[in-house]
Amino acid sequence: MRLWSVHPRYLDRQGLTAGWREGLLAQKVLTGTTKGYRNHPQLRRFRVGELVAVAAGEPPLHPGAPIVTFLHGIADEAVRRGYTYDRALLLGEPDPDLRLEVTDGQLAHEWTHLRAKLAERSPDVLARWRDVEVPAAHPLFDVVPGPVAEWEVVTDRVDGP
């Protein structure tokens, strides 16, 4: 499961479609309507959104609010490209005030990962973004300084000095 922090505009057709499908699965997991993938590391950040609201003294978010808002961002990009994704599958409307954080280290890691995927399957899409060194984040995320997220699976991670 890959729920990209980079803006959906950078994804090729396969990546956008996979993000939609995997986001719908994540919505089921986060709302308790399926038992699979409950402990998938990528889902941690969408659960953190619920905790942030409570810590800020706001009412608890619907368990699916962060992923629903994330999915609407993907659907918006699909519409821009002329694709039709069925928003009736989403458990609500996007929350325009909801923001999650992603570190610049995580965004850079994902950008490297995505560029490698695009080089293999969509060189034309990679060429379109060749001059982008720092990608924009998905509209749900605010970029903050920091390392690659702890939930990210990195085979060559170096922690500590």
C-alpha positions in Angstrom: 0.0 0.0 0.0 1.4 3.4 -1.0 -0.6 6.5 0.0 1.6 9.2 -1.6 2.3 12.5 0.2 3.4 14.1 -3.1 0.7 16.0 -5.0 -1.4 13.6 -7.2 -0.5 15.7 -10.3 2.9 14.0 -10.3 1.5 10.5 -10.5 1.1 8.6 -13.8 -2.2 7.0 -14.7 -1.2 3.8 -12.9 -0.1 5.6 -9.8 -3.2 7.7 -9.6 -5.5 4.6 -10.1 -3.5 2.6 -7.5 -3.6 5.5 -5.1 -7.4 5.6 -5.4 -7.8 1.9 -4.9 -5.4 1.7 -2.0 -7.0 4.8 -0.5 -10.4 3.1 -0.6 -9.0 0.1 1.1 -7.4 2.4 3.7 -10.9 4.0 4.2 -12.3 0.6 5.0 -9.5 -0.2 7.4 -9.7 3.1 9.2 -13.5 2.9 9.6 -13.5 -0.7 10.8 -15.3 -2.2 7.8 -12.5 -4.7 7.0 -10.1 -6.7 9.1 -7.1 -6.7 6.6 -4.2 -4.3 6.7 -5.2 -2.9 10.1 -1.6 -2.5 11.2 -0.1 -1.2 7.9 2.5 1.4 8.7 1.2 3.9 6.2 -2.1 4.2 8.0 -0.5 5.6 11.2 -0.4 9.1 9.9 -4.1 9.0 9.1 -4.9 7.9 12.6 -2.6 10.6 14.0 -5.0 13.2 12.5 -7.7 12.0 14.9 -5.3 12.4 17.9 -4.3 15.9 16.8 -7.9 17.2 16.8 -8.5 15.8 20.3 -5.2 17.3 21.6 -6.2 20.7 20.2 -9.4 20.5 22.2 -11.6 20.1 19.1 -14.2 17.4 18.8 -12.9 14.0 17.7 -12.7 13.6 13.9 -14.8 10.9 12.2 -12.3 8.0 12.0 -12.3 8.3 8.2 -12.0 12.1 7.9 -8.3 12.3 7.0 -8.5 9.5 4.4 -11.7 10.8 3.0 -10.1 14.2 2.5 -7.0 12.5 1.0 -9.2 10.6 -1.4 -11.0 13.7 -2.5 -7.6 15.2 -3.5 -7.0 12.2 -5.7 -10.5 12.4 -7.2 -9.9 16.1 -7.9 -6.8 15.2 -9.9 -8.7 12.5 -11.7 -11.3 15.0 -12.8 -8.7 17.4 -14.0 -7.4 14.6 -16.3 -10.8 13.7 -17.5 -11.1 10.4 -15.5 -14.2 9.5 -13.5 -13.7 8.2 -10.0 -16.9 7.3 -8.1 -17.0 9.7 -5.1 -20.1 7.9 -3.9 -17.6 5.4 -2.5 -16.3 8.0 -0.1 -17.7 8.3 3.4 -18.3 12.0 3.4 -17.1 15.3 2.0 -13.6 16.6 2.4 -12.8 18.7 5.4 -11.2 21.9 4.0 -9.8 22.8 7.4 -8.2 19.4 8.1 -4.4 19.4 7.7 -1.9 16.7 8.5 1.9 17.2 8.5 4.5 15.6 6.3 8.2 16.1 6.7 10.4 17.4 4.0 12.5 14.3 4.5 9.5 12.1 3.8 8.5 14.1 0.8 12.0 13.9 -0.6 12.1 10.1 0.0 8.8 9.6 -1.8 9.9 11.9 -4.7 13.0 9.7 -5.2 10.8 6.6 -5.0 8.2 7.9 -7.4 10.8 9.1 -9.9 12.3 5.6 -10.0 8.8 4.1 -10.7 8.1 6.7 -13.4 11.5 5.9 -15.0 10.4 2.3 -15.4 6.8 2.6 -16.5 6.1 6.2 -17.6 9.3 8.0 -18.8 7.1 10.6 -20.5 5.6 11.6 -17.2 9.0 11.6 -15.6 10.3 13.9 -18.3 7.4 16.3 -17.6 8.6 16.8 -14.0 12.4 16.6 -14.7 13.0 20.1 -13.4 11.1 19.6 -10.1 13.6 19.2 -7.3 11.1 19.7 -4.4 7.6 18.5 -5.2 4.4 20.0 -3.9 2.6 17.9 -1.3 -0.9 16.5 -1.5 -3.4 19.2 -0.6 -4.1 17.5 2.8 -0.5 17.9 4.0 1.5 20.8 5.3 5.3 20.3 4.9 7.4 20.7 8.0 11.2 20.1 8.5 12.1 16.7 9.5 13.5 13.2 8.5 11.8 10.4 6.7 8.7 9.3 8.8 9.2 6.5 11.2 6.4 4.5 9.6 8.1 4.5 6.2 9.8 1.3 5.3 13.4 2.2 4.3 15.9 -0.6 3.7 18.9 1.7 4.0 17.7 3.9 6.9 20.4 5.2 9.2 19.1 6.2 12.6 21.4 8.1 14.9 24.9 9.5 14.5 
